[in-house]
Amino acid sequence: MLNRTGLRAAIPAVILGALLVGCSAATTTDGPGSDVPYVDPASAQAARAEAEKTATPSPAATPVIEVGPDPTKKVRDAFAGLQATYQDGCAPGGANCAYFLGRVNEELGGLDKAMKADRKGPGHFKEPIAWIATLRTALDGDLTTPNLEKHRSELIGTRDRVNAWMQDYPEDYR
């Protein structure tokens, strides 16, 4: 006679065995079950091949055309970089001057590029582009610290003129 612990262990095993025997003995002539219609494997394969021929490519196979950032946003972001130079400064010959003047020059260059690429066209930004071009002529490609310090007033003056112009045209950077 089985004790209670043995009986508890034997019951799940007996139930599992009965289920396995019941499942393996099931046979149908209609396929997997009477509610699922039988499909001939050869015709299923032909249908899949036909569907693959006429199917549209998956999104992963379709080339994606990336649209770059809004040019107005580029002008706005470049202008914000230029305005950030107002948080910094330097005294002539100071330790921070090389960094500060180089940054003002770099921010003006980025804004110039963004204005020329803007959908309004460079004619809309005629004055700031001209002021930056005049500065480029004065710097003559020499971005060394002594030359930037020599043209300190032109760098800061151009920044200030561009800033004042942009403040009068808020739609260009908001």
C-alpha positions in Angstrom: 0.0 0.0 0.0 1.3 3.5 -0.9 1.6 6.1 1.8 0.2 9.6 1.2 3.5 11.1 0.0 4.0 8.3 -2.6 0.4 8.7 -3.7 0.8 12.5 -4.2 3.9 11.9 -6.3 2.2 9.1 -8.4 -0.9 11.0 -9.3 0.7 13.7 -11.6 2.8 11.0 -13.3 -0.3 8.9 -14.0 -2.2 11.9 -15.4 0.8 13.0 -17.6 1.1 9.4 -18.9 -2.6 9.3 -19.8 -2.4 12.6 -21.7 0.6 11.4 -23.7 -1.1 8.2 -24.7 -4.2 10.1 -25.6 -2.3 12.6 -27.8 -0.3 10.0 -29.6 -3.3 7.9 -30.4 -5.2 10.8 -32.1 -5.5 10.4 -35.9 -7.5 12.4 -38.4 -7.9 12.2 -42.1 -8.5 15.9 -42.5 -5.1 17.1 -41.3 -4.3 18.4 -37.8 -7.9 18.6 -36.7 -11.4 18.8 -38.0 -11.5 22.6 -37.5 -8.3 23.1 -39.6 -8.6 22.4 -43.3 -6.1 20.1 -45.0 -3.7 21.9 -47.3 -1.5 20.0 -49.7 2.1 20.8 -49.0 3.0 21.2 -52.7 0.2 23.7 -53.3 1.2 25.6 -50.1 4.7 25.9 -51.3 3.5 27.1 -54.8 1.3 29.8 -53.1 4.2 31.0 -51.0 6.5 31.3 -54.1 3.8 33.3 -55.9 3.3 35.6 -52.9 7.1 36.3 -52.8 7.1 37.3 -56.5 4.3 39.8 -56.1 5.1 41.1 -52.6 6.4 44.6 -52.1 9.9 44.8 -50.6 10.1 44.9 -46.9 10.8 48.3 -45.3 14.3 47.2 -44.4 15.0 46.5 -48.1 13.5 49.9 -49.2 16.2 52.6 -49.4 15.6 55.4 -46.9 16.1 59.0 -48.1 17.2 61.0 -45.1 16.1 64.6 -45.0 18.6 66.8 -43.3 17.8 69.2 -40.6 15.7 72.2 -41.4 18.1 74.9 -42.7 16.3 77.5 -40.6 17.2 75.4 -37.6 20.8 75.4 -38.7 20.8 79.2 -38.7 19.1 79.2 -35.3 21.6 76.8 -33.8 24.6 78.6 -35.3 23.3 81.9 -34.0 22.8 80.4 -30.6 26.5 79.3 -30.7 27.5 82.8 -31.6 25.4 84.3 -28.8 27.1 81.9 -26.3 30.3 83.8 -26.9 28.8 86.7 -25.0 29.2 84.5 -21.9 33.0 84.6 -22.3 35.6 87.2 -23.1 39.2 88.2 -22.7 41.4 91.1 -22.0 44.0 91.7 -24.7 47.0 89.4 -24.2 45.0 87.4 -21.6 45.4 83.7 -21.2 41.8 83.0 -22.5 42.1 85.2 -25.6 43.3 82.5 -28.0 40.3 80.4 -27.1 37.8 83.2 -27.0 38.8 84.8 -30.3 39.2 81.5 -32.0 35.7 80.5 -30.9 34.1 83.8 -32.0 35.8 83.3 -35.4 34.6 79.6 -35.6 31.0 80.6 -34.6 30.9 83.3 -37.3 32.1 80.8 -39.8 29.4 78.3 -38.8 26.7 81.0 -39.0 28.0 82.1 -42.4 27.8 78.6 -43.7 24.3 78.1 -42.3 23.0 81.3 -43.8 24.3 80.4 -47.2 22.6 77.0 -47.0 19.3 78.4 -45.7 16.2 77.9 -48.0 15.7 81.7 -48.0 18.9 82.0 -49.9 22.1 83.9 -49.2 20.4 87.1 -50.5 18.2 87.2 -47.4 21.3 87.3 -45.2 23.2 89.7 -47.5 24.5 92.0 -44.8 25.8 89.5 -42.3 27.4 87.4 -45.0 29.1 90.5 -46.3 30.4 91.5 -42.8 31.8 88.0 -42.3 33.4 88.1 -45.7 35.1 91.4 -44.8 36.4 89.8 -41.6 37.7 86.8 -43.6 39.6 89.2 -45.9 41.1 91.0 -42.9 42.2 87.7 -41.3 43.6 86.6 -44.6 43.5 82.9 -43.5 45.8 83.5 -40.6 44.1 82.0 -37.5 47.1 82.3 -35.2 46.6 83.8 -31.9 48.7 86.9 -32.7 46.7 87.6 -35.8 43.4 87.0 -34.1 44.4 89.4 -31.3 45.5 91.9 -34.0 42.0 91.8 -35.4 40.2 91.5 -32.0 38.1 94.6 -32.6 37.0 93.3 -36.1 36.1 89.9 -34.7 34.0 91.3 -31.8 32.6 94.1 -33.9 31.4 91.6 -36.6 29.9 89.4 -33.9 28.0 92.4 -32.5 26.8 93.6 -35.9 25.5 90.1 -36.8 23.9 89.8 -33.4 22.1 93.1 -33.8 21.0 92.2 -37.4 19.6 88.8 -36.2 17.7 90.4 -33.4 15.9 92.5 -36.0 14.9 89.2 -37.9 13.7 86.9 -35.1 12.0 84.5 -37.7 15.5 83.5 -38.8 16.5 81.9 -35.5 13.3 81.0 -33.6 
